[in-house]
Amino acid sequence: MPELPPVAPLIEGETVRLRPLREDDVPALVDNCRDEQARRFIPVPLDYTADDALTYLNHTVPDGWRTGSSHVFAVADPADDTLLGTVGLHAFRATTADVGINLGPAARGRGIGTAACRLVIDYAVEGLGLRTLYWHAFVGNEPSVALARRLGFTFRAELPAFAALRGEPVDVWLLSLTIDDGGTIATPGA
Ligand SMILES: CC(C)(COP(=O)(O)OP(=O)(O)OC[C@H]1O[C@@H](n2cnc3c(N)ncnc32)[C@H](O)[C@@H]1OP(=O)(O)O)[C@@H](O)C(=O)NCCC(=O)NCCS
């Protein structure tokens, strides 16, 4: 793997921008993490506060970049740079990592998730040399799996109690995407 960047690089797409999180993102980050879907499908604190957001953007995310344990980007609207959500790579191991995304309700259903994940996958493959990416969705998170499939991920397994949500076990759908030596998505059985 090449040397890891110390902070999130700016990545410009046509419909989304990936950039570092900033303190003026706090109100939107709080709203996004207090949303019902986020509470149900992501292990965020139930009553996410501005302090939680500040800890996340001043400590958790920079620590991830510095140590190489995770690479989290803000997903922003290129028109006005407002925060739409977050997307990132987690649990790096050899040529593999997990993709994670959380968008605020107003950003959903407009192709933002597809565009943001495509940018992060390109970054993972071309920037970091990763070859296999994994997608974990809590069982029942149909929008998440629909997005993963649209990105080219293949369903692999349902894993009982693989994750935890506020101390309770949660079943997980696991999907994966493998990039072949030519740089394109390898379709199993094709
Ligand atoms: C799961 C999640 C990331 C999906 O993101 P999203 O931005 O809504 O996904 P997209 O907009 O790319 O796709 C959603 C729909 O918009 C449609 N769409 C509309 N305009 C589009 C465009 N320009 N390009 C692509 N798709 C478009 C897609 O076809 C899709 O419809 P379908 O599912 O009926 O086929 C988002 O719902 C979310 O953040 N949820 C809460 C947190 C969460 O569950 N995160 C995942 C944890 S594993």
The ligand as a Gaussian input file, in Angstrom:
#p B3LYP/6-31G(d) Opt

LIG

0 1
 C      -28.087000       3.918000       2.144000
 C      -27.850000       5.306000       1.579000
 C      -26.375000       5.643000       1.686000
 C      -28.275000       5.323000       0.103000
 O      -27.840000       6.555000      -0.465000
 P      -28.676000       7.315000      -1.605000
 O      -27.951000       8.546000      -1.944000
 O      -30.102000       7.457000      -1.189000
 O      -28.551000       6.338000      -2.817000
 P      -28.806000       6.803000      -4.313000
 O      -29.508000       8.118000      -4.397000
 O      -27.501000       6.733000      -5.009000
 O      -29.800000       5.750000      -4.784000
 C      -31.107000       5.815000      -4.238000
 C      -32.131000       5.905000      -5.322000
 O      -32.039000       7.143000      -6.019000
 C      -32.149000       6.874000      -7.419000
 N      -31.507000       7.976000      -8.125000
 C      -32.093000       9.158000      -8.307000
 N      -31.297000       9.961000      -8.991000
 C      -30.165000       9.289000      -9.269000
 C      -28.976000       9.596000      -9.966000
 N      -28.786000      10.796000     -10.536000
 N      -27.997000       8.674000     -10.027000
 C      -28.168000       7.472000      -9.447000
 N      -29.296000       7.119000      -8.773000
 C      -30.294000       8.024000      -8.707000
 C      -31.511000       5.535000      -7.558000
 O      -31.954000       4.893000      -8.753000
 C      -32.021000       4.848000      -6.345000
 O      -33.314000       4.377000      -6.534000
 P      -33.690000       2.857000      -6.265000
 O      -33.050000       2.462000      -4.941000
 O      -35.164000       2.924000      -6.172000
 O      -33.160000       2.090000      -7.423000
 C      -28.684000       6.382000       2.326000
 O      -30.024000       6.008000       2.277000
 C      -28.285000       6.564000       3.796000
 O      -27.325000       7.260000       4.099000
 N      -29.053000       5.922000       4.735000
 C      -28.869000       6.081000       6.182000
 C      -27.602000       5.473000       6.700000
 C      -27.337000       4.098000       6.158000
 O      -28.166000       3.198000       6.195000
 N      -26.103000       3.918000       5.668000
 C      -25.639000       2.658000       5.140000
 C      -25.161000       1.790000       6.259000
 S      -24.606000       0.209000       5.638000

